[in-house]
Amino acid sequence: MKKILKTAGIAVGVVAVALIAVLVLLVVKQQIDASKPLLDDDYYESFASPAPLEKKYARRGGQNVAYIEFSVEKSVIGKIGAWYPQQLENDGARYPMVVVVNGSNTKASMYKPFFERLASWGFVVVGTEDGQAGTGETTSVALDFMLNAPRDCVLHGRIDADNIGVVGYSQGGAGAIRAVTEHDNSGAFKTIFTGSAAYAALAKNMGWGYNIAKVTIPYFMTAGTGTSEDAGVKDTSSEFGGVAPLSSLADNYNRMPGGALKVRARVAGAEHWQIQMLTDGYMTAWMRYQLQADPEAASVFIGDKAELLVNRKWQDVEKNR
């Protein structure tokens, strides 16, 4: 028994050390630091796709965007930023909200154009400065704050509480799953999207463990096929398999209850550091479909003729609608 436990401990250690090494490499790859923006203001202009709807939803929407930020007591959040359609200031309507969970060592202030572009499609889009958001705790705090925005705030009472989504990447993917399953306000979320969510054993080893069987809302899960995503190993519990191997998407898809809409797919050739930008179009379409009942966006995912099924940039698609 002691030998078995020792072997298991070594396996866990190998996976954890491998993840740390990969994260360090990704930090270098992306040149992440507190002062360097990750995206150009018009980064989406270079997005190319053979699929018309993916290309459409990867661009800006039709709304001018305004920004407001709030200081919060919890230092790991630092501040909460909210990007919103400027017409909100005058029209009295309520708007759907998307809360974004950062990847490792990434802050919302480092990729502002991403938030602004998404908000131009008619969403209030919220981010924090937490670079270690895998537990979902700061996402939960941000959600509560926005739903109870100060009375003198332009967003007070302007969030459509029936239409709230969460988006997470890498460590933030695990954080997004935990945000919809492990907190007192988890039930506020209507839908979830993840890009390369750390696979279950990896997330557990890093302190972001999640139970995918608790996810009962519509879920679109994505990853890439590059080696940083899927190293092609047989046993990811004892050997590092990449951040989000195909086996993890299949396992999460299969373990999630069958009643809710669920979709899984991978971007052909994409490495881990490319996922956020290369899934931009369909992430936006998913949120438009789920939170705004956009029928054109729904056609990306639903039915035998769904665009996702015929887009050659995507593969390993499985869905239950």
Summary of the structure (lengths in Angstrom):
residues: 321
radius of gyration: 18.8
end to end distance: 46.1
largest distance: 67.8
contacts: 1142
relative contact order: 0.14
helix: 39%
strand: 19%
